Amino acid sequence: MHEQTDAHVAAQNSPEPVETPAKPKEKARGEQRGRKAVVGSVASALLVLAGAGAVVAAGSVLPPTASSRTVPPAAAAVPAGATQGVCAGPARLLEGTEAGTDPQFSPESATAATSVTGAVLSSAGAVPPSRLAGLDGKTAVELAKSGEKAPEEGAQKLLAGVVAARPVTGPTVLSADPLANQQASAAGAMKFSATDGDLQGTAAANCLRPSNDQWLAGASTTIGRTSVLVLTNASSTPATVNLELFGKAGRIQAPGSRGLLVAPNTTRSVVLAGLAPAEAQLAVHVRSTGGPVAALIQQSTLRGLTPGGLDFIAPGAAPAVRQVMPGVDIQDPAAVDSLLGNAGYEDAGPVLQLTVPGPSDAVVEVKLLGPDGEKALPSGGVVTAKAGAVTEVSLAGVPAGQYTVSASSDVSFVATARMARGLKAGSASDMAWAPSGLRLGSQHVVSVPAGGTRRLVFGVLDTRATITYAAITADGKVHAPASADIAGGTTAAVTVPEKVGGSGVLGYVVSASGDAAYGAVLMYGADGRNDISALGLLPAAAGQETVPVTVGY
C-alpha cells in the first residue's frame, strides 16, 4: 500500500507524466496488492465503527456521574396555622325587590335570638390561645389567653376552652392559635331561633372554615321561597367570587354571577332569585380567587301566610362517586303523604337531591339505613341523575325515624337531603337540610347548641364500627368517654343530656374506629314545637404537614 502511494506522489511531482508499462507478473502482483489494500481499509473502518459502538454502549450502561443524578426533593415541615371558623349572623327577612346583590332586610322579630357555642381542646398540656371576635377583629370572648394548663393528675386528660350560648348580632369568627406547632382542635356553631314572624323556627350552622371551592345544594326560588347566599371574607385579602348555578333543566347562565367582589372582613349577600328565578331545585358552586370565603344559603319558606321553615344550608362534600348523609329525620309516611296532597306543600316531605356537574348522566343507587337495617324505597332505590342538572328522589314511604342516606354511582355527583317537621296544613312547620358528610376519624370536636332535644346520630355503612364520645361541659371539662358499637348497615342515635356533672353540655369529642362511620347533630324544638335543625361534623384538626422542597434555577 505504501509503494502504490509513493508512486502516485512521484508521478504528481514529475514535470511530465511518465507512463511505464508493467510486465504481466508485476501487473498481477499489483492487482493482488490492491485487493488486499481495499480489504484492509474496509476492515479498519469496521474496527473504528465497532470501537465507537462500544464506547456508546459502555456510556449507556455505566452509572451517571454524581452531577447528573436526580436527587429527590426534601420534605420540609410547614408551621401549623391558626384554626378559623366563620359563624353566620342572625337570619334576616328580605324586603323590597329580590333582584340584585345588595338586598334590604327588615328588622328581626321580637322573639328572635342568635347565639354562638364553641369549644377548643387542650393540646401539649394547655388550651391554645383562642377567642370569639367580630369581623372587625374586636374580641367578644377570650376562650384562653396564653394557654391554660391542663391538670397533670387524675383521669382528666383533656381540658377545653369554651364559649356557651354567647349572644351575637352579626357574623363572628372563632379562632385558635397553634400550640407546640400543632393545629388547634376547635369547633363552633351558631343557632338562631324565633317563635313569631315569618322566620319562626330554628336554624343552626357550623362556624365554617373558609375555602376557595364549595358546593351548596337545596336552594329554591319559587313563589314563597327565599334563598339568600351569604359570602363572608374574614381574611385580609379581597376575594373575587364566581358562581355556577344548576337547576332541574340543567346549567343556568346568569348575568351577574361572576366577578363578585367581597372586600376583606366583610359580608356580601346575593339574592339567588335575581340570578335564577322560579327554580324549585337549585345548587350553587362557589369558587373564589384571592381570599377564601365562608358561604352558606339562608333558605326560608312562606306558604301563603303560614311560616314553612327556615334553615342555613351549609356546604357539603365535593363531587364524589359516593355521598353519605347521616341524621335524616323522617316522619310518619301516611301523614306525610296526606300533607303533600295540599296545595303549596309539595316541598314539605323528605327528599334527596342529586347534582351531577359533569357531562355524563349518573345511575345512582340510594340506600336508607335505619335503626334496624336497610329500608327499601318505594321507588326501588335506583335513579338516573341527568348530567349538569339537579334531580330529586323522594324519601317518603319508609317508617318514621332517623336514617343515614347512602348514595353511590360510577359518576361523581353532589348530594344533600331535606327533612321536615310538622304534619298539619295551615300550622307553622320547619325544615332542614342534611349535607353530605365526611368519614369520622379521631378527635372531632362537635358543638351542640343548647335548647330543645338534641341527638348525636351515627351511621355505619358495611361491617361494624365503634364510636366513642366524651361530653364537653360549660365549666371546661372533658368527661370520661362513652362508646357505642354499631352494626354495619344501621343508624344509631344518642340523646344528649342537658347536664353532665352538674354543668351544661355544649359539645363532644367524637372518635371512630372500624368500618366507615358518619355522624351528625339533630336538634328539635322545645315545648312541642316543630322546629328542626341539623349540623354535620367538621373535620378533625390536621397534624403537622410537610411539603416537598426542590432547589433549582
Long-range contacts (C-beta under 8 A, 24 or more apart in sequence): 1-33, 1-36, 1-37, 1-40, 3-33, 4-30, 4-33, 4-34, 4-37, 73-548, 73-549, 73-550, 74-548, 74-549, 75-546, 75-547, 75-548, 75-549, 76-546, 76-547, 76-548, 76-549, 77-181, 77-544, 77-545, 77-546, 78-544, 78-545, 78-546, 78-547, 79-178, 79-181, 80-178, 80-181, 80-182, 80-183, 80-544, 81-178, 81-183, 82-175, 82-176, 82-177, 82-178, 82-184, 83-120, 83-175, 83-176, 83-178, 83-183, 83-184, 83-185, 83-186, 83-209, 83-541, 84-173, 84-174, 84-175, 84-209, 84-210, 84-234, 85-118, 85-173, 85-174, 85-175, 85-186, 85-187, 85-188, 85-206, 85-207, 85-208, 85-209, 85-538, 86-171, 86-172, 86-173, 86-207, 86-208, 86-209, 86-210, 86-232, 86-234, 86-294, 87-116, 87-118, 87-132, 87-168, 87-171, 87-172, 87-173, 87-174, 87-188, 87-189, 87-190, 87-205, 87-207, 87-208, 88-171, 88-190, 88-205, 88-208, 88-230, 88-232, 88-294, 88-296, 88-298, 88-312, 89-114, 89-168, 89-169, 89-170, 89-171, 89-172, 89-190, 89-267, 90-114, 90-168, 90-169, 90-170, 90-192, 91-192, 91-194, 91-199, 91-203, 91-298, 91-300, 91-310, 91-312, 92-199, 92-298, 93-197, 93-198, 93-199, 93-300, 94-226, 94-228, 94-271, 98-226, 98-271, 98-273, 98-274, 99-271, 99-273, 99-274, 100-271, 100-274, 101-256, 101-260, 101-268, 101-269, 101-270, 101-271, 101-274, 102-269, 103-228, 103-269, 103-271, 108-194, 108-197, 109-194, 109-196, 109-197, 109-199, 109-200, 110-196, 110-197, 111-193, 111-194, 111-195, 111-196, 111-197, 111-200, 112-192, 112-193, 112-194, 112-197, 112-199, 113-167, 113-192, 113-193, 113-194, 114-167, 114-168, 114-169, 114-190, 114-191, 114-192, 115-165, 115-166, 115-167, 115-168, 115-190, 115-191, 115-449, 116-163, 116-165, 116-166, 116-168, 116-172, 116-174, 116-188, 116-189, 116-190, 116-191, 116-207, 117-163, 117-164, 117-165, 117-166, 117-188, 117-189, 117-191, 117-447, 117-448, 117-449, 117-450, 117-506, 117-507, 118-143, 118-162, 118-163, 118-174, 118-186, 118-187, 118-188, 118-189, 118-207, 118-447, 118-507, 119-143, 119-160, 119-161, 119-162, 119-163, 119-186, 119-187, 119-188, 119-445, 119-447, 119-472, 119-506, 119-507, 120-144, 120-160, 120-161, 120-162, 120-176, 120-184, 120-185, 120-186, 120-445, 121-158, 121-159, 121-160, 121-184, 121-185, 121-186, 121-443, 121-445, 121-478, 121-509, 122-148, 122-150, 122-158, 122-159, 122-160, 123-179, 123-180, 123-182, 123-184, 123-185, 124-179, 124-180, 124-182, 125-149, 125-150, 125-152, 126-150, 126-159, 126-179, 127-159, 127-160, 127-161, 127-476, 128-161, 128-176, 128-177, 128-178, 128-179, 128-184, 128-186, 129-176, 129-177, 129-179, 130-161, 130-174, 130-175, 130-176, 130-177, 130-184, 130-186, 131-174, 131-175, 132-163, 132-166, 132-172, 132-173, 132-174, 132-188, 133-172, 133-173, 133-175, 134-170, 134-171, 134-172, 134-173, 135-170, 135-171, 135-172, 135-173, 135-232, 135-234, 135-265, 135-266, 135-267, 136-265, 137-265, 140-166, 140-168, 140-172, 141-166, 143-176, 147-179, 155-480, 156-477, 156-478, 157-478, 158-470, 158-478, 158-509, 159-476, 159-477, 159-478, 160-472, 160-476, 160-477, 160-478, 160-507, 161-476, 162-472, 162-473, 162-474, 162-476, 162-506, 162-507, 163-188, 164-450, 164-474, 164-504, 164-506, 165-191, 165-449, 165-450, 165-506, 171-232, 171-267, 172-207, 173-207, 173-234, 174-207, 181-544, 182-541, 182-543, 182-544, 183-541, 183-542, 183-543, 183-544, 184-541, 185-443, 185-445, 185-540, 185-541, 186-445, 186-541, 187-444, 187-445, 187-446, 187-447, 187-507, 187-538, 188-447, 189-447, 189-448, 189-449, 189-535, 190-312, 190-449, 191-449, 191-451, 191-523, 191-533, 192-310, 192-312, 193-451, 193-525, 193-531, 194-310, 195-529, 197-307, 198-300, 198-302, 198-307, 199-300, 199-307, 199-310, 200-307, 200-310, 200-428, 201-307, 201-309, 201-310, 201-311, 201-428, 201-430, 201-525, 201-530, 201-531, 202-310, 202-430, 202-451, 202-452, 202-523, 202-525, 202-531, 202-532, 202-533, 203-298, 203-310, 203-311, 203-312, 203-432, 203-533, 204-312, 204-449, 204-523, 204-533, 204-534, 204-535, 205-296, 205-312, 205-314, 205-535, 206-314, 206-447, 206-535, 206-536, 206-538, 207-447, 208-294, 208-295, 208-296, 208-314, 208-315, 209-294, 209-538, 209-539, 210-234, 210-235, 210-291, 210-292, 210-293, 210-294, 211-292, 211-293, 211-294, 211-295, 211-315, 212-287, 212-288, 212-289, 212-292, 212-293, 213-285, 213-286, 213-287, 213-288, 213-318, 214-285, 214-286, 214-287, 214-295, 214-315, 215-283, 215-284, 215-285, 215-286, 215-315, 215-316, 215-317, 215-318, 215-319, 215-355, 215-414, 216-283, 216-284, 216-286, 216-295, 216-296, 216-297, 216-313, 216-314, 216-315, 216-316, 217-282, 217-283, 217-284, 217-313, 217-316, 217-353, 217-355, 217-390, 217-414, 217-415, 217-416, 217-433, 217-435, 218-282, 218-283, 218-297, 218-299, 218-311, 218-313, 218-353, 218-416, 218-418, 218-433, 219-272, 219-279, 219-282, 219-283, 219-284, 219-297, 219-299, 219-313, 220-279, 220-280, 220-281, 220-282, 220-299, 220-301, 220-347, 221-272, 221-273, 221-276, 221-277, 221-278, 221-279, 221-282, 222-278, 222-279, 222-280, 223-278, 224-301, 224-302, 224-303, 224-304, 224-308, 224-344, 225-299, 225-300, 225-301, 225-302, 225-347, 226-271, 226-273, 226-298, 226-299, 226-300, 226-301, 226-302, 227-271, 227-272, 227-273, 227-282, 227-297, 227-298, 227-299, 228-269, 228-270, 228-271, 228-272, 228-297, 228-298, 229-269, 229-270, 229-271, 229-272, 229-284, 229-286, 229-295, 229-296, 229-297, 230-267, 230-268, 230-269, 230-270, 230-295, 230-296, 230-297, 230-298, 231-260, 231-262, 231-267, 231-268, 231-269, 231-270, 231-286, 231-293, 231-294, 231-295, 232-262, 232-266, 232-267, 232-268, 232-293, 232-294, 232-295, 233-262, 233-263, 233-264, 233-265, 233-266, 233-267, 233-268, 233-291, 233-292, 233-293, 234-265, 234-294, 235-264, 235-265, 235-291, 235-292, 236-264, 236-265, 236-291, 237-264, 237-290, 237-291, 238-262, 238-263, 238-264, 238-290, 238-291, 239-288, 239-289, 239-290, 239-291, 239-292, 239-293, 240-288, 240-289, 240-290, 241-286, 241-287, 241-288, 241-293, 242-287, 242-288, 243-270, 243-275, 243-284, 243-285, 243-286, 243-287, 244-284, 244-285, 244-287, 244-357, 245-272, 245-275, 245-276, 245-282, 245-283, 245-284, 245-285, 246-282, 246-283, 246-284, 246-285, 246-355, 246-357, 246-388, 246-389, 246-390, 247-276, 247-279, 247-281, 247-282, 247-283, 247-389, 247-390, 248-279, 248-280, 248-281, 248-389, 248-390, 248-391, 248-392, 249-389, 250-386, 250-388, 250-389, 251-388, 251-389, 252-276, 252-279, 262-288, 262-291, 262-293, 264-291, 272-297, 280-347, 281-353, 281-390, 281-391, 281-392, 282-390, 283-353, 283-355, 283-390, 283-414, 285-357, 286-315, 299-433, 301-347, 301-431, 303-344, 303-345, 304-344, 306-426, 306-427, 306-428, 306-429, 307-428, 307-429, 308-348, 308-428, 308-429, 308-431, 309-420, 309-422, 309-429, 309-430, 309-431, 309-432, 310-430, 310-431, 311-430, 311-431, 311-432, 311-433, 311-533, 313-416, 313-433, 313-435, 314-433, 314-435, 314-536, 315-435, 316-414, 316-415, 316-416, 316-435, 316-436, 316-437, 316-536, 317-414, 317-435, 317-436, 317-437, 317-438, 318-414, 319-357, 319-358, 319-412, 319-413, 319-414, 320-412, 320-413, 321-408, 321-409, 321-410, 321-411, 321-412, 321-413, 322-406, 322-407, 322-408, 322-409, 323-406, 323-407, 323-408, 323-413, 323-414, 323-415, 323-436, 324-404, 324-405, 324-406, 324-407, 324-436, 324-437, 324-439, 324-459, 324-461, 324-516, 324-518, 325-352, 325-404, 325-405, 325-406, 325-407, 325-415, 325-416, 325-417, 325-434, 325-435, 325-436, 325-437, 325-520, 326-404, 326-405, 326-434, 326-437, 326-457, 326-458, 326-459, 326-491, 326-518, 326-519, 326-520, 327-402, 327-404, 327-434, 327-455, 327-457, 327-459, 327-519, 327-520, 327-521, 327-522, 327-534, 328-395, 328-402, 328-403, 328-404, 328-405, 328-417, 328-419, 328-434, 329-401, 329-402, 329-403, 329-419, 329-421, 329-522, 329-532, 329-534, 330-395, 330-396, 330-398, 330-399, 330-400, 330-401, 330-402, 330-403, 330-419, 331-400, 331-420, 331-421, 331-423, 332-400, 332-423, 333-396, 333-397, 333-398, 333-399, 333-400, 335-423, 336-396, 336-423, 337-396, 337-397, 338-423, 339-423, 339-424, 339-425, 340-396, 342-425, 345-425, 347-418, 347-431, 348-420, 348-422, 348-429, 348-431, 349-394, 349-395, 349-396, 349-420, 350-394, 350-395, 350-396, 350-417, 350-418, 350-419, 350-420, 351-392, 351-393, 351-394, 351-395, 351-417, 351-418, 352-392, 352-393, 352-395, 352-405, 352-407, 352-415, 352-416, 352-417, 352-418, 353-390, 353-391, 353-392, 353-393, 353-415, 353-416, 353-417, 353-418, 354-383, 354-385, 354-390, 354-391, 354-392, 354-393, 354-407, 354-413, 354-414, 354-415, 355-385, 355-389, 355-390, 355-391, 355-413, 355-414, 355-415, 356-385, 356-386, 356-387, 356-388, 356-389, 356-391, 356-411, 356-412, 356-413, 356-414, 357-388, 357-412, 357-413, 357-414, 358-387, 358-388, 358-411, 358-412, 359-387, 359-388, 360-387, 360-411, 361-385, 361-386, 361-387, 361-411, 362-387, 362-409, 362-410, 362-411, 362-412, 362-413, 363-409, 363-410, 363-411, 364-393, 364-407, 364-408, 364-409, 364-413, 365-407, 365-408, 365-409, 366-393, 366-405, 366-406, 366-407, 367-405, 367-406, 367-407, 368-395, 368-398, 368-403, 368-404, 368-405, 369-403, 369-404, 369-405, 369-406, 369-459, 369-460, 369-461, 369-489, 369-490, 369-491, 370-398, 370-399, 370-401, 370-402, 370-403, 370-490, 370-491, 371-401, 371-402, 371-490, 371-491, 371-492, 371-493, 372-490, 373-489, 373-490, 374-489, 375-399, 375-403, 385-409, 385-413, 401-491, 402-455, 402-457, 402-491, 402-493, 402-522, 403-459, 403-491, 404-457, 404-459, 404-460, 404-461, 404-491, 404-518, 405-434, 406-459, 406-461, 419-532, 419-534, 420-532, 421-524, 421-525, 421-530, 421-531, 421-532, 422-530, 427-530, 428-530, 429-530, 430-525, 430-529, 430-530, 430-531, 430-532, 430-533, 431-532, 432-532, 432-533, 432-534, 433-534, 434-520, 434-534, 434-536, 435-536, 437-518, 437-519, 437-520, 437-536, 437-537, 438-518, 438-536, 438-537, 438-539, 439-512, 439-516, 439-517, 439-518, 440-467, 440-510, 440-511, 440-512, 440-517, 440-518, 440-519, 440-537, 441-511, 441-512, 441-540, 442-511, 442-512, 442-540, 443-509, 443-510, 443-511, 443-540, 443-541, 444-509, 444-510, 444-511, 444-519, 444-537, 444-538, 444-539, 444-540, 445-472, 445-507, 445-508, 445-509, 445-538, 445-540, 445-541, 446-507, 446-508, 446-509, 446-510, 446-519, 446-521, 446-535, 446-537, 446-538, 447-506, 447-507, 447-521, 447-535, 448-496, 448-505, 448-506, 448-507, 448-508, 448-521, 448-523, 449-506, 449-523, 450-504, 450-506, 451-523, 451-526, 452-523, 452-524, 452-525, 452-526, 452-529, 452-531, 453-495, 453-523, 453-524, 453-526, 454-495, 454-496, 454-521, 454-522, 454-523, 454-524, 455-493, 455-494, 455-495, 455-496, 455-521, 455-522, 455-523, 455-524, 456-493, 456-494, 456-496, 456-508, 456-510, 456-519, 456-520, 456-521, 457-491, 457-492, 457-493, 457-494, 457-519, 457-520, 457-521, 457-522, 458-484, 458-486, 458-491, 458-492, 458-493, 458-494, 458-512, 458-517, 458-518, 458-519, 459-490, 459-491, 459-492, 459-517, 459-518, 459-519, 460-486, 460-487, 460-488, 460-489, 460-490, 460-491, 460-514, 460-515, 460-516, 460-517, 460-518, 461-488, 461-489, 461-515, 461-516, 461-517, 461-518, 462-488, 462-489, 462-515, 462-516, 463-488, 463-514, 463-515, 464-488, 464-514, 464-515, 465-512, 465-513, 465-514, 465-515, 465-516, 465-517, 466-512, 466-513, 466-514, 467-492, 467-510, 467-511, 467-512, 467-517, 467-519, 468-510, 468-511, 468-512, 469-494, 469-508, 469-509, 469-510, 469-511, 470-508, 470-509, 471-497, 471-500, 471-505, 471-507, 471-508, 472-505, 472-506, 472-507, 472-508, 472-509, 473-499, 473-500, 473-501, 473-503, 473-504, 473-505, 473-506, 474-503, 474-504, 474-505, 474-506, 475-501, 475-503, 477-501, 477-503, 478-509, 481-509, 486-517, 488-515, 493-522, 510-537
